[in-house]
């Protein structure tokens, strides 16, 4: 795959700080929705007693969901604030649990990745495209998957000019003072909500966003505002078409087990691959 690497002279987005703000909203409903999300994509695959790796654990919500489903969990993240956030979540729900290990690590560090062994299920939702070298990250994450194991990824879709426009917006965000960042997220969130409301009006539906915001909590347990902050600020930022990701892992001996696309838009496509024995 031919990717244009982001210019890392630009400031990196504080993913961990955004996750720390979100983590205050984690409650039982969000945990249950995260568990449903995992079991839905990993259809007919039980995590009970399995080794589960969370690459780029963020808030720790999905590590917690996997642990609730009976997996032995290993979580790591490049961002120390995300590591602290996940550790805090573990202490809330699984204090002193020896079946959940958390550490700081870098998916781009091949020696580090090889040292961790292999897992029955490897999960990395919306992470590898923010590393600054997605191609290397996609390659390294394969080293973590056992033969017969599953790889669950979410990668930003390449939507052409729209994706490249988002790249420019993210660079502006990360090189701006806090007040400009806040204004940028607010304006873009407003414009996207207006666009969504107009679409509903044309379909003769209720244009008010209240139900959408409530349903957002049921979509992987996420939060509307924190998703907007991540959408506008998440940098480094790369993207790929579903075909690129499919052929990349097909060459590595994977079978596509599950696919959920964003319909050609600027969101993430979700993939579950099975590594053939």
C-alpha positions as CSV (number, residue, x, y, z in Angstrom):
1,X,0.0,0.0,0.0
2,X,1.3,3.5,-0.8
3,X,0.6,5.9,2.0
4,X,1.7,9.5,2.3
5,X,3.1,9.8,5.8
6,X,1.9,12.8,7.9
7,X,4.4,15.6,8.6
8,X,5.2,15.0,12.2
9,X,6.7,18.5,12.6
10,X,3.0,19.3,13.5
11,X,2.0,18.8,17.1
12,X,0.5,15.4,18.0
13,X,-3.0,15.4,19.4
14,X,-3.4,14.7,23.1
15,X,-5.4,11.5,22.7
16,X,-4.9,10.5,26.4
17,X,-6.3,13.8,27.8
18,X,-9.4,13.5,25.7
19,X,-9.8,9.9,27.0
20,X,-9.4,11.1,30.6
21,X,-12.2,13.5,30.1
22,X,-14.4,10.8,28.5
23,X,-13.6,8.3,31.2
24,X,-15.6,10.2,33.8
25,X,-18.7,9.3,31.8
26,X,-18.0,5.5,31.8
27,X,-20.9,3.8,33.6
28,X,-22.5,0.4,33.5
29,X,-24.6,1.2,30.4
30,X,-21.4,2.2,28.5
31,X,-19.6,-1.0,29.7
32,X,-22.5,-3.2,28.6
33,X,-22.6,-1.5,25.1
34,X,-18.9,-2.0,24.7
35,X,-19.4,-5.7,25.5
36,X,-22.2,-5.9,23.0
37,X,-20.0,-4.3,20.4
38,X,-17.2,-6.8,20.9
39,X,-19.5,-9.8,20.9
40,X,-21.3,-8.5,17.8
41,X,-18.2,-8.2,15.6
42,X,-16.6,-11.3,17.1
43,X,-19.7,-13.3,16.1
44,X,-19.8,-16.8,17.6
45,X,-16.3,-16.3,19.2
46,X,-16.1,-16.6,23.0
47,X,-13.5,-14.6,24.8
48,X,-13.8,-16.6,28.0
49,X,-10.3,-17.8,29.0
50,X,-8.7,-16.3,25.8
51,X,-5.7,-14.0,25.6
52,X,-6.9,-10.6,24.5
53,X,-4.6,-7.7,23.4
54,X,-5.9,-4.1,23.3
55,X,-3.5,-2.1,21.1
56,X,-3.9,1.6,21.9
57,X,-6.2,1.0,24.9
58,X,-7.3,4.7,25.2
59,X,-9.8,5.0,28.0
60,X,-9.6,1.3,28.8
61,X,-13.3,0.8,28.1
62,X,-12.8,-2.1,25.7
63,X,-10.1,-3.7,27.8
64,X,-12.6,-3.7,30.6
65,X,-15.3,-5.1,28.3
66,X,-13.0,-8.0,27.3
67,X,-12.2,-8.7,30.9
68,X,-15.9,-8.7,31.8
69,X,-16.3,-11.3,29.0
70,X,-13.8,-13.5,30.7
71,X,-10.6,-12.8,28.7
72,X,-7.1,-12.5,30.1
73,X,-6.3,-8.9,29.0
74,X,-3.1,-7.1,28.1
75,X,-3.5,-3.4,27.3
76,X,-0.9,-0.9,26.1
77,X,-0.8,2.6,24.7
78,X,1.8,5.0,23.5
79,X,0.2,7.9,25.5
80,X,1.0,7.9,29.2
81,X,-2.3,9.6,30.0
82,X,-4.2,6.8,28.3
83,X,-2.2,4.3,30.3
84,X,-3.1,6.2,33.5
85,X,-6.8,6.3,32.4
86,X,-6.9,2.5,31.7
87,X,-5.1,1.8,35.0
88,X,-7.7,4.0,36.9
89,X,-10.5,2.1,35.2
90,X,-9.0,-1.3,36.2
91,X,-8.7,-0.1,39.8
92,X,-12.4,0.8,39.7
93,X,-13.6,-2.5,38.5
94,X,-10.8,-5.1,38.8
95,X,-8.5,-3.9,41.5
96,X,-5.5,-6.3,42.1
97,X,-6.6,-8.5,39.2
98,X,-3.7,-10.5,37.9
99,X,-5.5,-11.3,34.6
100,X,-5.4,-7.7,33.3
101,X,-1.9,-6.2,32.6
102,X,-1.4,-2.6,31.5
103,X,1.7,-0.8,30.3
104,X,3.0,1.9,28.1
105,X,4.3,0.7,24.7
106,X,4.6,1.6,21.0
107,X,3.1,-0.5,18.2
108,X,5.9,0.9,15.9
109,X,8.6,-0.7,18.1
110,X,9.0,-4.1,16.5
111,X,11.3,-5.5,19.2
112,X,8.8,-4.6,21.9
113,X,5.9,-6.1,19.9
114,X,7.8,-9.4,19.4
115,X,8.6,-9.6,23.1
116,X,4.9,-9.8,24.1
117,X,4.1,-13.1,22.4
118,X,0.8,-13.8,20.6
119,X,-2.9,-13.6,21.5
120,X,-6.2,-15.2,20.6
121,X,-7.8,-11.8,19.9
122,X,-6.0,-8.5,19.1
123,X,-8.2,-5.4,19.2
124,X,-7.1,-2.0,17.8
125,X,-10.0,0.4,17.2
126,X,-9.2,3.7,15.6
127,X,-5.5,3.6,16.6
128,X,-3.1,2.5,13.9
129,X,-4.0,5.4,11.6
130,X,-2.9,7.8,14.3
131,X,0.7,6.4,14.8
132,X,2.4,8.4,12.1
133,X,3.3,5.2,10.2
134,X,0.2,3.2,9.5
135,X,1.9,0.8,7.1
136,X,4.4,-0.3,9.8
137,X,1.7,-0.4,12.5
138,X,-0.5,-2.7,10.3
139,X,2.6,-4.9,9.8
140,X,3.6,-5.0,13.4
141,X,0.2,-5.8,14.8
142,X,0.2,-9.0,12.8
143,X,3.0,-10.3,15.0
144,X,0.6,-10.3,18.0
145,X,-2.0,-12.6,16.5
146,X,-1.8,-16.4,17.0
147,X,-2.5,-18.8,14.2
148,X,-6.3,-19.3,14.2
149,X,-6.6,-16.0,16.2
150,X,-8.6,-12.9,15.4
151,X,-7.6,-9.3,14.5
152,X,-10.2,-6.6,15.0
153,X,-9.3,-3.3,13.5
154,X,-11.0,0.1,12.7
155,X,-9.2,2.2,10.2
156,X,-10.3,5.6,8.7
157,X,-11.8,5.3,5.3
158,X,-10.1,7.0,2.3
159,X,-12.9,9.2,1.1
160,X,-10.8,11.1,-1.4
161,X,-10.8,14.9,-1.1
162,X,-12.8,14.8,2.1
163,X,-10.1,12.8,3.9
164,X,-7.4,15.2,2.7
165,X,-9.5,18.2,3.9
166,X,-9.8,16.6,7.3
167,X,-6.0,16.2,7.4
168,X,-5.6,20.0,6.9
169,X,-8.2,20.7,9.6
170,X,-6.4,18.4,12.1
171,X,-3.1,20.2,11.4
172,X,-4.7,23.6,12.0
173,X,-6.2,22.3,15.3
174,X,-3.0,20.9,16.6
175,X,-1.0,24.1,15.8
176,X,-3.6,26.4,17.4
177,X,-4.0,27.8,20.9
178,X,-6.7,26.2,23.2
179,X,-9.4,28.8,22.5
180,X,-9.1,28.3,18.7
181,X,-9.2,24.5,19.2
182,X,-12.4,24.8,21.2
183,X,-13.9,27.2,18.6
184,X,-13.0,24.9,15.7
185,X,-14.6,21.8,17.3
186,X,-17.7,23.7,18.2
187,X,-18.2,25.2,14.7
188,X,-17.5,21.9,12.9
189,X,-19.8,20.0,15.3
190,X,-22.5,22.6,14.7
191,X,-22.2,22.4,10.9
192,X,-22.3,18.6,10.9
193,X,-25.3,18.5,13.2
194,X,-27.1,21.1,10.9
195,X,-26.2,18.9,7.9
196,X,-27.6,15.8,9.6
197,X,-30.8,17.7,10.6
198,X,-31.4,18.9,7.1
199,X,-31.0,15.4,5.8
200,X,-33.6,14.2,8.3
201,X,-36.0,17.0,7.2
202,X,-35.7,15.9,3.6
203,X,-36.6,12.4,4.7
204,X,-39.5,13.8,6.8
205,X,-37.9,12.7,10.0
206,X,-37.6,14.5,13.3
207,X,-34.5,16.8,12.9
208,X,-33.8,17.3,16.6
209,X,-30.5,15.6,17.6
210,X,-31.6,14.4,21.1
211,X,-32.2,10.8,20.0
212,X,-29.0,10.6,18.0
213,X,-27.1,11.8,21.1
214,X,-28.8,9.2,23.3
215,X,-28.0,6.5,20.7
216,X,-24.4,7.5,20.6
217,X,-24.0,6.1,24.0
218,X,-25.2,2.8,22.6
219,X,-22.6,2.9,19.8
220,X,-19.6,1.3,21.4
221,X,-20.4,3.3,24.6
222,X,-19.0,6.5,23.1
223,X,-19.7,10.2,23.7
224,X,-20.8,12.7,21.1
225,X,-18.5,15.6,22.3
226,X,-15.4,13.5,22.8
227,X,-15.9,11.9,19.4
228,X,-16.0,15.3,17.8
229,X,-12.9,16.4,19.6
230,X,-11.1,13.3,18.3
231,X,-12.5,13.7,14.8
232,X,-11.3,17.3,14.5
233,X,-8.0,17.0,16.4
234,X,-6.8,13.4,15.9
235,X,-3.4,13.7,14.4
236,X,-1.2,12.0,13.0
237,X,-3.9,10.9,10.6
238,X,-3.9,8.4,7.7
239,X,-6.6,6.5,5.9
240,X,-7.1,3.5,3.5
241,X,-9.8,2.0,1.4
242,X,-11.4,-1.3,2.4
243,X,-9.7,-3.0,-0.6
244,X,-6.2,-1.8,0.6
245,X,-6.7,-3.2,4.1
246,X,-8.3,-6.5,2.8
247,X,-5.4,-7.2,0.3
248,X,-2.8,-6.2,2.9
249,X,-3.9,-8.9,5.3
250,X,-4.9,-11.4,2.6
251,X,-1.2,-11.5,1.6
252,X,-0.3,-12.2,5.3
253,X,-2.6,-15.2,5.4
254,X,-5.8,-13.8,6.9
255,X,-9.4,-14.4,6.0
256,X,-11.9,-11.6,6.3
257,X,-14.4,-12.7,9.0
258,X,-16.5,-9.6,9.5
259,X,-16.7,-6.2,7.8
260,X,-18.6,-3.1,8.7
261,X,-18.0,0.0,6.5
262,X,-18.9,3.6,7.0
263,X,-20.7,3.7,3.7
264,X,-18.0,5.5,1.8
265,X,-17.9,8.4,4.2
266,X,-15.1,9.9,6.3
267,X,-15.6,7.5,9.3
268,X,-13.9,4.3,10.2
269,X,-14.3,0.9,8.5
270,X,-14.3,-2.0,10.9
271,X,-12.6,-5.3,10.1
272,X,-12.3,-8.6,11.8
273,X,-9.8,-11.0,10.2
274,X,-9.0,-14.6,11.1
275,X,-5.4,-15.7,10.9
276,X,-5.3,-19.0,9.0
277,X,-3.4,-21.9,10.5
